[in-house]
């Protein structure tokens, strides 16, 4: 026997399903609609009225087609937003790790200042140390014999760059620059340090080694715990990357690069160990 004429309730369901189908199709372009369309499809299924076997088969086929379209929309949503969000979260985690490593360098320099490990003028305020001295791989100063290890062995993977030695760690290169007697900056262990300025100044930089999966951001920290970041992007790759393209010690002050405070970080107002 042929199916009976549709009831008013079934007609309302048909109109509702038609609207859901249009919403599902729209989700193929605007994927944010996919979750809403999928929920309405499920709601339509659970609220179906009493139907004959033939009518139920047609409804299930229609719902299946709409559900398939919703699934395609959901897949676009996941690829556009969920996976992108996970990737961004992972990169933010890496960036925080890099800043933590720069802070370890800062704390090591604080210790050197507080304990006056290098104090030529005898005022009880120590000068900042080069990277090789912080890792214990070289004396505190080239003319001295004393050594100490203020940074652990993770920083012992040293690579030579055009600016000076850098530690390879977590997909980044870390370099320490000290003020020089000529008024500039240098990361070279044998550079002649301006000891008075070095009591209150140093710069540590971190940039991608060119092999990792970081965001590519360049980070800088100074003795006052000013933490700056630079997106490090240009049309064809990164501005600074690996041992062959390191930032210079004065990259922040020389201009030309849009450095900004990392997460709004404010500098401290006093140096540990300084009067």
N, C-alpha and C positions, 0 to 999 in steps of 0.2 A: 504494500500500500504506500502511496506517496506520503511524504511528511506533511503534517498538519501545518496550517498557516502560522507564521511566527506570532508569538504573543507580544503584548506591549512591552513586557520586561525584556524579551529577547531583542526586540527592535532597539530598545534603549542601549542594550549591551553592544549591538552592532554599531550604533553611532559612537559609543564610547571607544570601542576597539578601533574604529576608523580614526578617531582622534589620536589614540595611542600610536597607531601605525604611522601617522604623519609626524608625530613627535619622535618616533624611532628613526624615521628617515632623516629628520632634521639633525639628529645626533651624529649622523655621518659627517656633517659639516661642523656642527657645534657640539663637540664631544661631551661637554658638561651636562647635556640633556640626557645622556645615556642612562645614568643611574635612575633618574626620575622615570624615564620610559620603561625601564626594566621593572621597577616597582609597580607601575600601573598595569603592566602586562600580567604580572603575578596576581594582582588584585582582581583583574578581569577573570582569570582562570578560576580562582577560588570562589568567585561569586556567580558562576554560571548557573542559570536556572535549570529546571528539569528539562531534559531534551531527549528526543528519540535517538536511536543508535546512529542513524544517518546524519542527523543534525550535529551530534557530538563529534563525529569524525570531522565534519567540515570545520567546526569551531577549533578543534585541536590542530588541524592543519593551518588554519589562519593564525592561531596563537603561536604555533611553531615558527611560521615565517617571520612574524613580528619579533619573537624572541631571538631569532637568528640575526635580524637587523640590529637589535639592541646589543647583542654580543659583539658585533663588529664595532658599534659605537663605543662600547666599554673597552675594547682592545685599543682603540684610538686614544681614549681617555687615559688608560694606563701608560701607553707609550709617550703621550704628550706631557702628562703631569706627574703621575706617580713615579715613573722611572727617573724623570728629570729631577724630581724632588729628592729622590734617593741619591742621585749623583751629586747634586748640590750640597746635600747634607754631608756626604763623604768628603767632598772638597773642603767644606767648612771645618770638618774635623781635622783634616790634614793641616789646614792653615793654623788652627789653634795649636797643633802639635809643634809647628815650626816656631810660632811665637813663644811657646814654652821653652824650646831649646835656646832661643835668644835670651830669654830671662835667666836661664842657667848661666849663660855667659855673663850677664849683668851681675848675678849674685856672686860669681867667682871674682869679678872685678871689685865688687863691694868688699869681699873678704881681703883682697890684696890691699885695698885702701885702708880698711879698718886696722889691719895688722902691719901696715907699713912695710910690706915685703921688699919694696924698692923705695928708698927714702933718702935721696942724696942730700937734701937740705936739712934733714934731721928734725923736721917739724911734726913728726908723728903721723903724717898723712901720706899714705903710699900712692905711687903712680900706677896707672893702668898697665896691664901686661899684654904682650903680643900673644897670638894664638898658640904658637909653639911653646911659649913659657907657661901658658895656662894648662896645656896638656902634659907638661913635664918632659916633653921631648927635647927641650932646649933650656939653657939657663935663664934665670929671670931677666937678665940683660946679657948681651954678648960679652961684656967685659967682666961679668961675674961668674962664679962657679956654682952658686946655689941653684937648686932646682926644687920645684914643688909640683904637685898634680892637683889642680883645682877643678879640672874637668875630667870626667871619667873616660874609659877607653873607647866609648862610642865615638868620641871626637878624634880618635887617633888615625882615622883613614884620611890622610892628608893628600890633597891634589894641588899641584902647582898651577896657578893662573897668571895672567899677565900683570895682575895687581899685587899678587903675593900668595902665600899658602892659604888653602881653604879646607875645612873639614867637610867630608861627604857624609851626609846623614839624612835618612828619611826622604830621599829623593831631592835633597837640596844641598847647596854648598854654603858654608858659613865662613865668613871672613871678619877679622878684627883689624880695625885701623886705629893708629895712634897719632896724636899731633906731633909734628916734626919741628926741629929747631929752625927750619927755614920758614915756618909759618903755614905749612901745608899739612897733608896727611899721608900716611903710608902704612901698608900692611906687611912690608918687608921686615923680617926679624932683625936685620942688621941696620935698619934705619936709625938715624940719630934722633932720639925722642926729646921733645921739649918736656922735661920732667915736671915743671911747674904747671903747665897746661894739662898734662896727663893725670894730675891729681884730681881733676874735675871733668876731664873730657876723654871720651873714646867713642868710637862708632862700630857697631857690629851689623853686618849685612847678611841677608839670606836670599838666595835666588835659586831657581830650579836648575838641576844638573843636566837637564835636557833628556833624561831617560825615564823620569817618573811620570805619574798621572795626576800631578797637582794642578791647581788652577793656574799656575804660572806666576802668581803674584810675587813681587819683590817686597821684602820686609826689612825695616831698619830700626834699630834701637840705639839709644845713646845713654850716657851715664845718668841722665835725669829720668830715665825710663820713659822717654818719649818714644812711642811705637808708631811708626808710619808704614803705610803700604802704598804700592804702585801697581796698577793692573798689569803692566808689563806686556801689553798687547799692541801689535801693529798689523798692518794688512797681511803681511806674510810671516806669520809666526811670532816669536817672542823677541822683545828688545834685548833682554839679558838672559843668557842661557849657557850653561856649561862652563868649562874652563877657558874657552876661547872668546867668550863674550860676557865677561863679568862686569858688574857696575863698578864705577870708580869710587874711591873713598868719599869724595865730595859730591856724589850723585844728587844728594838732596839740595845742597846749597848752590850748585852750579846752575840750576834752573833747567827748564826744558822738559821736566817730567812732573806729572801731576800727582805728587805724594799727598796723602791725607792721613789724618789720625785713624789708627786701627780701632774700630768699634768705639770711637769717641774717647779713646784713652787720654787721660789728662796726666801731664808730667808731675812727678813728685816735687816737693818744695825744699827738700833737704837731702844731701848726700850722706849716706851712712859713713861714719868715720871722719867726716870733715867737720871742722870747727863751726 
